[in-house]
Amino acid sequence: MISARIAGGVLIAGMAAALVGCAPATGRPTTQAISAVASEHPSETLTPLFQQALPNVRGKTFTSATVTFPPGAEAAPHRHGDAFVYAYVLEGTVRSHVEGEPMRTYHQGENWMEQPGAHHVATENASDTEPAELLVVFVSTTGEQLKTDDRHQ
């Protein structure tokens, strides 16, 4: 069952790559897995899967990653710069709130997108007992950070 979900996620990422004209990867990204800074609550871990400069869109890069949320985890409010973001729930249930829109709950197999410049004010695992995992695809400005947490006030 898990391998079918992963295969489905890889298929989705491949389809997205084809839609934006991404050439096949020449290797794994050099970026290491990134864990969010610990806070009062457990947080998410972003693990890059694939990264490739888009050959037909100067200055843009396609990146796919998994984002794992332990039970009860929540991400700090953040932005993804000028990246277009697509998220697909591989496992579990995730609540997401983008500024100006209502909080939404997404279950395994559901997806959403975020416009460039969106302010993601809440992302959290809806379960206190089960993990959640997303496949996330970014089309971003080459060299730009994929996620910038809001500053603590």
Secondary structure, 3 states (H helix, E strand, C coil): CHHHHHHHHHHHHHHHHHHCCCCCCCCCCCCCCEECCCCCCCCCEEEEEEEEECCCCCCEEEEEEEEEECCCCEECCEECCCCEEEEEEEECEEEEEECCCCCEEEECCCEEEECCCCEEEEEEECCCCCCEEEEEEEEEECCCCCCEECCCC
